[in-house]
């Protein structure tokens, strides 16, 4: 009878410790990802603004304004950031992705890439995929490329 009572108590204590450990693991996540919040700009001059990162889920929110192919209007973006405690002897990065729904243009763009918070010159290096609904040819619906975002510097 005592064993039947002890087993659930031990399982409860193990799970409680695991959840407490998970809560403590958010500190490295926050330290590694907090530098992403702010304004960034790519090589074409398109501004990316990350306004929030939800620490519990890794969800990113913000806005993006394309310097090419749109009217210059800012569009909402949503995405994800993920991070694992660095491993010795390897290359360790924060992984990030975000997407923009271009509304009246009938297209969606997704960027996937890496961010190195420890670098003295921070960058978000991405590959992007733009998918559009209307083109002249069937093979022309998807475009791909790369972009590097650097922190936007105020010009005062």
QUIGI-V463216 format. One record per helix or strand of 2 or more residues. SS is the DSSP state (@ for helix, = for strand). FROM is the first residue (numbers start at 1). TO is the last residue. Records with the same first field share a line. If there is no record, write none. Layout:
# QUIGI-V463216
SS: FROM-TO, FROM-TO
This chain:
# QUIGI-V463216
@: 2-24, 26-36, 103-105, 138-140
=: 38-41, 47-53, 59-65, 74-82, 94-101, 107-115, 123-132, 142-151
